Amino acid sequence: MKCSDKPDMQKDVMKQQLMDQDPEKVRALALGALLIVVTTTVPYLTLINALFFAGIFLSGAIASYYYIVTCQAKLSFSEAFLFSFLSGVVGSILSVVISYVLLTTFQYRPGIEGLLLLIDWMEQMAPEQPELSLQLKEILEAPVELTIVDFLLSVVVTVFLYSPVSGLGGVFSVWRLKRQARRGEGGS
């Protein structure tokens, strides 16, 4: 075996490893995207995102964790951010599409439960100011017409908001796993 053959063999091994990991990478990305869709469209689960996009953060963390653990892959912080960021992009787009279908087909607005809870809370806290709750109820009852521009703008805004948060979840996952590994090495 010549020295020049060695890099080719290494490339072949690396290609095989990448091909073996691709289905798991797709599964992990899909898992993160699915969790984003669930936490942004399922009634009352949408409330978890009222806490600084906690559901979206967790979806990125779970996607990276799943990929790292199932593939035994080592991701740097930037790789985990990018991986979970991609999961956030896919989840954002799916979330907008599903929300659009729910709105146009069933007249259901995902996340409306939070607004209803806010109205109830306002009525209890400030019964002497009914105009505030009336304004919110008018918003609820207002007809919604979405144009293609509204749809595309919604996609851009959600990708802009959800993807970095999901990416930070991936960074958190790597940080947590590295921390656990350090503690495991120090304790043995």
C-alpha positions, 0 to 999 in steps of 0.5 A: 500500500502506497502512502498516496492510497491512504487518503483515498481510503480515509475518504472512503471510510468518511463517506461510509460514515456520513452515509450511515449517519444521514438517515439518523440526521434526517430523523433528528432534523425531522424530530426537531421540526415536528416538536416545533410544529407541535409546540406552535400549533397544538392548543394549549401547548402553544403556551409553552412558547410564551416563556421565551420560546421554550418549546422551540428551544427544547426542540433544538436541544432534543434534535441535537441530543438525539443526533449526538446520542444515536450516531455517537457524533461529536458536534462542536457548538457551532455545528450544533447551532447550525444543525438545530438551526436547520431543524428550526428552519424546517419546523418554522416553514411547516408551522406556518403552512399548517397554521395557514391550513388550520386558519383557512380551512377550520378558522382556527388560529393557533395560539388563540388560547393564550389570548383568551386566557389574557382576556380572562385575566384582564377581566379579573384584574381590571373589571373597571376597564372593560374597554381593554378586554373588548378591544382584545375580543374584537381582535379575536372576532375580526375576520382574517384574510391572508394574501400570498404576501402575508403568507411569505412574510409570515414564513420569513418572520417565523424562520427569523425568530424560531431558527436561532432559538432552536439553534441555541437549544442545540448549543445547550444540548452540546454544552450539557453533554460535554458537562456530563462527560467532564463530570463522568471523567472526573468522578471515575 
